[in-house]
Amino acid sequence: METTNKHTIDKLNGLIAIAEDGKKGYENAAEDVKNISFKNSFLQYSQERAHYATQLRNEVNKINGDAEGTEGGAAGSLHRVWMDLKSVFTSGDEEAIVNACVTGEEAAIKEYTMVLNDSSVIESYKPIIREQLQGIEQALESIKLHVNI
């Protein structure tokens, strides 16, 4: 059971990092876009990702694990850095910013799906993961609808 708990904690911490990265990425995107609709959506998605991270931290704490902080993960950090540079070099190019958000959400969906399909992750945590995944998928679809990707 301890091995299962550790594995689950590791996977949940990975999702916490992804949620934190999404939160920060959307904050950056909201600052860099002029379109008020995108700005409002990005701020909403940032708040959702903060909520996801808090939910997951609470779950990790329930099984006496050490939950990740607010720094995000290494891969996500690279994505944030890329997004920061992209926005600097594109001087507010909204299409590039939106595409970076799409890329981030697609990566998050891939990671969440892998955790959901991991038979070593404790089953009682999967409904929360599934619910968060659905929120990420909805955000991605909404973004794609607005830009006709």
C-alpha positions, 0 to 999 in steps of 0.5 A, a space after each residue: 500500500 505504501 508503494 501505491 501511495 508514493 506512486 499516487 503522490 508522485 503522479 498527483 504532484 506532477 499534476 499539481 505542477 501542470 496546474 501551476 504551470 497553466 495558472 502562470 501561463 494563463 496569467 502571462 497570456 492575459 497580460 499580453 493580449 489586448 482582446 478583452 474576451 481572451 483576457 477574461 477567459 485567460 484570467 478565468 482559466 488561470 483561476 481554475 488551474 489554481 483551484 485544481 492545484 489546491 484540490 490536488 494538494 489537499 488530496 496529497 495531504 490526505 495520504 500524508 504526502 508532501 504536496 508540491 509548492 507553487 513553482 510548477 514542473 520542469 517541463 512546464 517551466 520550459 513552456 512558461 519560459 518559451 511563452 514569456 520569450 514568445 510574447 516578448 519577441 512577438 510584441 503582443 502577437 495574439 495568435 502566437 500567444 493563443 497558440 502557446 495556450 493551445 500547446 500547453 493545454 494539449 500537453 496537460 491533457 496528455 499528462 492527465 490522460 496518462 495518470 488516469 490510465 495508470 493502474 497504479 494510481 489509487 482509484 479514489 483519486 481518479 474522479 477528481 483527475 477526470 473532472 479536472 481533465 474535462 475542464 482542461 478539455 473544455 478550455 481548449 475547445 473554447 480557445 479553438 472555437 474563438 480562433 477557428 483552429 
